[in-house]
């Protein structure tokens, strides 16, 4: 028996309220006695009872309306309601159940029947609450692994979320930790896990502050998609996120000199139309789904990240065209990139111009001077 349960009892008939309250208090329940509909509605929201016992007047309309009103509200629909009626109020009982009541009692009240129905209603509510809490916990845990775009699609249409791949204009940013393999050989697995978690947590903030979404995350890299607004807007947001990542990397290196080695990242950014949505991989033991962007735009962004030196971001020509008015870019020569035909025109992202945010590029540890130096990549590493 759940003797900690809080039960709200409401009726126009004061005698009925008092009798029910006394019977339930004898069983150790915490009873709240109410004698008006408006007071009932107010106290339900204030007290959040575990069960409501609602006495339906002979006409039945007010009590049924209250039941329907409580079941229609997000905050109160889960609270079970037991409708109390007279023996000849069969229609009121039917209407009460139709309005969402969990059970009913017939006057005169038999105490053993009252206790049995109350106990059953509370047990069912407790089971439902446990199930919902478990589902919410699962949802919260899955949210850590599921891209925002997928969560949003499921919330908008749980039965048939719109996850099919479609062509869309977007900006793709690849963030890679420079020298990750050498780094993992110099420090312990526990140290590198702590290091990556610290830096990537801040990188995630930089990306989400600019409305980006994490599509994929590997041990040493992040793939982020920027899709909000028009083509110029999401390209600028992606560029701003990249500059913030360089800035926060430099700050963390200063704040944690005991990490064993300064961390550096290299990034690639490209914009254009790509196939965005879910991709399914079928294996012998089941299927695996991912939500990502694919196509030449994504491929170039990845190759630009490969070609970038530590502490720099390389930008594709389409992104440069979209952000050139607001960001300082340096045109550079890039050699042939893996799986891409011909030489690629590229730009180094240096800073956001004064008046547009002024997020300056952070110098790489070991480099002197604050003015960017044009780079040449005749032999880009891929």
C-alpha positions as CSV (number, residue, x, y, z in Angstrom):
1,X,0.0,0.0,0.0
2,X,1.3,3.4,-1.0
3,X,0.6,5.3,2.2
4,X,2.7,8.3,1.1
5,X,0.2,9.0,-1.7
6,X,-1.6,12.3,-1.8
7,X,-5.3,12.0,-2.6
8,X,-7.5,15.0,-3.5
9,X,-11.2,14.5,-2.7
10,X,-13.8,16.9,-4.2
11,X,-17.6,17.0,-3.9
12,X,-20.4,19.5,-3.5
13,X,-21.7,17.3,-0.6
14,X,-19.6,18.1,2.5
15,X,-20.7,14.9,4.2
16,X,-19.4,12.7,1.4
17,X,-16.1,14.6,1.4
18,X,-15.7,14.1,5.1
19,X,-16.5,10.4,5.0
20,X,-14.1,9.7,2.2
21,X,-11.4,11.7,3.9
22,X,-11.8,9.9,7.2
23,X,-11.8,6.4,5.6
24,X,-8.6,7.2,3.6
25,X,-6.8,8.8,6.6
26,X,-7.5,5.6,8.6
27,X,-5.5,3.8,6.0
28,X,-2.6,6.3,6.3
29,X,-3.3,8.3,3.1
30,X,-2.8,12.0,2.9
31,X,-6.2,13.5,2.1
32,X,-6.9,16.9,0.7
33,X,-10.6,17.9,1.0
34,X,-12.2,20.3,-1.5
35,X,-15.8,21.5,-2.0
36,X,-15.7,23.5,-5.3
37,X,-14.7,22.9,-8.9
38,X,-12.4,26.0,-9.2
39,X,-10.7,25.2,-5.9
40,X,-10.2,21.6,-7.2
41,X,-8.6,22.8,-10.4
42,X,-6.3,25.2,-8.5
43,X,-5.2,22.7,-5.9
44,X,-4.5,20.0,-8.5
45,X,-1.8,22.3,-10.0
46,X,-0.5,23.3,-6.6
47,X,-0.5,20.0,-4.7
48,X,0.1,17.6,-7.7
49,X,-1.9,14.8,-6.1
50,X,-1.4,11.1,-6.9
51,X,-5.1,10.4,-7.2
52,X,-8.4,12.4,-7.5
53,X,-11.7,11.2,-6.1
54,X,-14.4,13.2,-7.9
55,X,-18.0,13.0,-6.6
56,X,-20.4,13.6,-9.5
57,X,-23.5,15.6,-8.5
58,X,-26.9,14.1,-9.5
59,X,-27.0,16.1,-12.7
60,X,-23.5,14.8,-13.4
61,X,-22.5,17.6,-15.8
62,X,-20.1,19.6,-13.6
63,X,-18.1,16.6,-12.4
64,X,-17.8,15.1,-15.9
65,X,-16.7,18.5,-17.2
66,X,-14.0,18.7,-14.5
67,X,-12.8,15.2,-15.3
68,X,-12.6,16.1,-19.0
69,X,-10.8,19.3,-18.3
70,X,-8.2,17.7,-16.1
71,X,-7.5,14.9,-18.7
72,X,-7.0,17.5,-21.4
73,X,-4.1,19.3,-19.6
74,X,-0.5,18.2,-20.0
75,X,0.2,18.7,-16.3
76,X,-2.7,16.7,-15.0
77,X,-3.7,14.1,-17.6
78,X,-1.6,11.3,-15.8
79,X,-3.4,11.7,-12.5
80,X,-6.0,8.9,-12.1
81,X,-9.6,9.9,-11.3
82,X,-12.1,7.8,-9.5
83,X,-15.7,9.0,-10.1
84,X,-18.2,8.6,-7.3
85,X,-21.9,8.3,-8.3
86,X,-25.2,7.3,-6.9
87,X,-26.6,3.9,-7.7
88,X,-29.0,5.3,-10.3
89,X,-26.4,7.4,-12.2
90,X,-25.4,4.8,-14.7
91,X,-25.1,7.4,-17.5
92,X,-22.8,9.5,-15.4
93,X,-20.5,6.5,-14.8
94,X,-20.4,5.8,-18.5
95,X,-19.7,9.5,-19.3
96,X,-17.0,9.6,-16.5
97,X,-15.2,6.6,-18.0
98,X,-15.5,8.2,-21.5
99,X,-14.0,11.4,-20.1
100,X,-10.9,9.6,-18.9
101,X,-11.8,8.4,-15.3
102,X,-9.8,5.3,-14.2
103,X,-12.6,3.8,-12.1
104,X,-15.8,4.5,-10.3
105,X,-17.5,4.0,-6.9
106,X,-21.2,3.8,-6.1
107,X,-22.8,5.3,-3.0
108,X,-23.1,4.4,-0.3
109,X,-19.4,3.9,-0.1
110,X,-18.1,0.6,1.1
111,X,-14.8,1.1,2.8
112,X,-13.2,-2.2,1.6
113,X,-14.2,-1.4,-2.0
114,X,-12.9,2.1,-1.6
115,X,-9.5,1.0,-0.3
116,X,-9.3,-1.7,-3.1
117,X,-10.1,0.7,-5.9
118,X,-7.8,3.4,-4.5
119,X,-4.9,0.9,-4.1
120,X,-5.3,-0.4,-7.6
121,X,-5.5,3.1,-9.2
122,X,-2.3,4.2,-7.3
123,X,-0.5,1.0,-8.3
124,X,-1.3,1.5,-12.0
125,X,-0.2,5.2,-11.8
126,X,3.0,4.2,-10.1
127,X,3.7,1.6,-12.8
128,X,3.0,4.1,-15.6
129,X,5.2,6.7,-13.9
130,X,8.1,4.3,-13.7
131,X,7.7,3.4,-17.3
132,X,7.6,7.0,-18.4
133,X,10.6,7.9,-16.3
134,X,12.5,5.0,-17.8
135,X,11.5,6.2,-21.3
136,X,12.6,9.8,-20.5
137,X,15.9,8.5,-19.1
138,X,16.5,6.5,-22.3
139,X,15.5,9.6,-24.4
140,X,18.0,11.8,-22.5
141,X,20.8,9.3,-22.9
142,X,20.1,8.8,-26.6
143,X,20.0,12.5,-27.1
144,X,23.8,12.5,-26.3
145,X,24.4,10.3,-29.4
146,X,21.6,11.4,-31.8
147,X,22.1,14.5,-34.0
148,X,19.8,17.4,-33.3
149,X,18.3,17.1,-36.8
150,X,17.2,13.6,-36.1
151,X,15.8,14.4,-32.7
152,X,13.9,17.3,-34.2
153,X,12.4,15.1,-37.0
154,X,11.3,12.5,-34.5
155,X,9.7,15.1,-32.2
156,X,7.8,16.6,-35.2
157,X,6.6,13.3,-36.5
158,X,7.3,10.2,-34.3
159,X,5.4,7.8,-36.5
160,X,7.1,8.7,-39.8
161,X,10.0,11.1,-39.3
162,X,11.3,12.9,-42.4
163,X,14.8,11.4,-42.5
164,X,15.0,10.5,-46.2
165,X,18.1,11.9,-48.0
166,X,17.4,15.0,-50.0
167,X,19.5,17.6,-51.7
168,X,20.1,20.7,-49.6
169,X,22.3,23.7,-49.5
170,X,24.6,23.6,-46.4
171,X,28.1,24.2,-45.1
172,X,30.3,21.3,-43.9
173,X,33.0,21.8,-41.4
174,X,35.6,19.1,-40.6
175,X,37.6,19.5,-37.4
176,X,40.6,17.2,-36.9
177,X,43.2,17.0,-34.1
178,X,46.7,17.4,-35.5
179,X,49.1,14.6,-34.8
180,X,46.6,12.5,-33.0
181,X,48.4,9.2,-33.7
182,X,51.7,10.6,-32.3
183,X,49.8,12.1,-29.4
184,X,48.2,8.8,-28.5
185,X,51.6,7.1,-28.5
186,X,53.2,9.7,-26.1
187,X,50.5,9.8,-23.4
188,X,48.3,7.1,-21.7
189,X,44.9,6.2,-23.0
190,X,43.3,7.7,-19.9
191,X,45.2,11.0,-20.5
192,X,44.2,11.2,-24.2
193,X,40.6,10.4,-23.3
194,X,40.5,13.2,-20.8
195,X,42.2,15.6,-23.2
196,X,39.9,14.9,-26.1
197,X,36.8,15.1,-23.9
198,X,37.9,18.5,-22.6
199,X,38.6,20.0,-26.0
200,X,35.7,18.4,-27.9
201,X,33.2,19.6,-25.2
202,X,34.3,23.1,-25.9
203,X,34.3,22.5,-29.7
204,X,30.7,21.3,-29.4
205,X,29.7,24.5,-27.7
206,X,31.4,26.6,-30.5
207,X,29.5,24.6,-33.1
208,X,26.1,24.7,-31.4
209,X,26.4,28.4,-30.6
210,X,26.4,28.9,-34.4
211,X,23.5,26.6,-35.0
212,X,25.6,23.7,-36.2
213,X,24.8,20.1,-35.8
214,X,27.2,17.2,-35.2
215,X,26.8,14.6,-37.9
216,X,29.7,12.4,-37.1
217,X,32.4,12.2,-34.4
218,X,35.5,10.0,-34.5
219,X,38.3,9.6,-32.1
220,X,40.2,12.6,-33.4
221,X,37.6,14.5,-35.5
222,X,34.2,16.1,-35.9
223,X,32.0,16.6,-38.9
224,X,29.5,19.4,-38.4
225,X,26.7,20.6,-40.6
226,X,25.4,24.1,-40.8
227,X,22.0,24.4,-42.5
228,X,20.1,27.3,-40.8
229,X,19.2,30.4,-42.8
230,X,20.3,31.1,-46.3
231,X,23.5,30.1,-48.0
232,X,25.5,33.1,-46.9
233,X,24.3,32.9,-43.3
234,X,25.1,29.3,-42.6
235,X,28.5,29.7,-44.4
236,X,29.3,32.6,-42.1
237,X,28.2,30.7,-39.0
238,X,30.4,27.8,-40.0
239,X,33.4,30.1,-40.5
240,X,32.7,31.8,-37.1
241,X,32.5,28.4,-35.4
242,X,35.9,27.5,-36.9
243,X,37.5,30.7,-35.6
244,X,36.0,30.1,-32.2
245,X,37.4,26.6,-32.1
246,X,40.9,27.9,-32.8
247,X,40.4,30.5,-30.1
248,X,39.2,28.1,-27.5
249,X,42.0,25.6,-28.4
250,X,44.6,28.3,-27.7
251,X,42.9,29.2,-24.4
252,X,42.7,25.6,-23.2
253,X,46.4,25.1,-24.0
254,X,47.2,28.1,-21.8
255,X,44.9,27.0,-19.0
256,X,46.1,23.4,-19.0
257,X,49.9,23.4,-19.6
258,X,50.1,20.2,-17.6
259,X,48.2,18.3,-20.3
260,X,51.5,17.0,-21.6
261,X,51.4,18.7,-25.0
262,X,49.7,21.6,-26.6
263,X,46.7,20.6,-28.8
264,X,46.3,21.9,-32.3
265,X,43.5,21.4,-34.8
266,X,43.2,21.7,-38.6
267,X,39.9,22.2,-40.3
268,X,38.3,22.2,-43.7
269,X,35.1,24.1,-44.7
270,X,33.1,23.9,-47.8
271,X,29.6,25.0,-48.9
272,X,27.1,24.0,-51.5
273,X,24.4,21.4,-52.3
274,X,24.7,17.9,-50.9
275,X,22.6,14.9,-50.1
276,X,21.4,15.3,-46.5
277,X,19.6,12.6,-44.5
278,X,19.8,9.1,-43.3
279,X,22.1,6.4,-44.8
280,X,21.5,2.7,-44.1
281,X,24.3,0.1,-44.1
282,X,23.0,-3.5,-44.2
283,X,25.2,-6.2,-42.6
284,X,24.7,-9.9,-42.0
285,X,23.7,-9.3,-38.4
286,X,21.6,-6.2,-38.9
287,X,21.5,-2.6,-40.2
288,X,23.2,0.6,-39.1
289,X,21.8,4.0,-39.7
290,X,23.6,7.4,-39.8
291,X,22.5,10.9,-40.5
292,X,25.0,12.8,-42.6
293,X,25.7,14.8,-45.7
294,X,27.4,13.2,-48.8
295,X,28.6,14.2,-52.2
296,X,31.4,16.4,-53.7
297,X,30.8,19.3,-51.3
298,X,31.4,17.0,-48.3
299,X,34.4,15.3,-49.9
300,X,36.1,18.6,-50.6
301,X,35.6,19.8,-47.1
302,X,37.2,16.6,-45.8
303,X,40.2,16.9,-48.2
304,X,40.7,20.6,-47.2
305,X,40.9,19.5,-43.6
306,X,43.5,16.9,-44.6
307,X,45.5,19.6,-46.4
308,X,45.3,22.2,-43.6
309,X,48.3,22.7,-41.3
310,X,47.9,22.7,-37.5
311,X,46.0,25.8,-36.3
312,X,44.5,26.7,-39.7
313,X,41.2,26.4,-41.6
314,X,41.1,25.9,-45.3
315,X,38.0,27.1,-47.1
316,X,36.6,26.0,-50.5
317,X,36.0,28.5,-53.3
318,X,32.2,28.5,-52.9
319,X,32.4,29.2,-49.1
320,X,35.0,32.0,-49.9
321,X,32.5,33.6,-52.3
322,X,29.8,33.6,-49.6
323,X,31.8,34.9,-46.7
324,X,34.5,37.0,-48.4
325,X,32.8,40.3,-47.6
326,X,32.9,39.7,-43.9
327,X,35.9,37.6,-43.3
328,X,39.6,38.0,-44.1
329,X,40.7,35.2,-46.5
330,X,44.1,34.4,-48.0
331,X,44.1,32.8,-51.4
332,X,46.5,29.9,-51.4
333,X,47.7,27.2,-53.8
334,X,46.7,23.7,-53.1
335,X,48.0,20.7,-55.0
336,X,45.9,17.8,-56.2
337,X,43.9,16.3,-53.4
338,X,43.1,12.6,-53.0
339,X,40.2,11.5,-55.2
340,X,39.6,15.0,-56.6
341,X,40.5,15.8,-60.2
342,X,42.7,18.8,-60.9
343,X,44.1,21.5,-58.6
344,X,41.8,23.0,-56.1
345,X,41.5,26.7,-55.4
346,X,41.5,27.4,-51.7
347,X,41.7,30.0,-49.0
348,X,42.9,30.2,-45.5
349,X,40.4,31.7,-43.1
350,X,42.2,34.4,-41.1
351,X,39.7,36.5,-39.2
352,X,36.3,38.1,-39.1
353,X,36.5,41.7,-40.2
354,X,36.0,44.5,-37.7
355,X,32.3,45.3,-37.2
356,X,31.2,41.8,-38.0
357,X,32.3,40.1,-34.8
358,X,36.1,40.5,-35.0
359,X,36.9,36.9,-34.2
360,X,40.6,36.9,-35.0
361,X,42.5,33.7,-36.0
362,X,44.5,32.4,-33.1
363,X,48.2,32.0,-33.8
364,X,49.6,28.5,-33.6
365,X,52.0,27.9,-30.7
366,X,55.5,28.3,-32.0
367,X,54.5,30.8,-34.8
368,X,55.6,34.4,-34.4
369,X,53.8,37.5,-35.3
370,X,50.1,38.3,-35.3
371,X,49.7,39.0,-39.1
372,X,48.7,36.0,-41.2
373,X,51.2,34.8,-43.7
374,X,50.1,33.5,-47.1
375,X,50.5,29.7,-47.3
376,X,51.4,27.5,-50.3
377,X,50.5,23.9,-50.5
378,X,52.3,22.6,-53.5
379,X,52.5,19.2,-51.9
380,X,49.4,19.0,-49.8
381,X,49.4,16.0,-47.4
382,X,46.3,13.8,-47.8
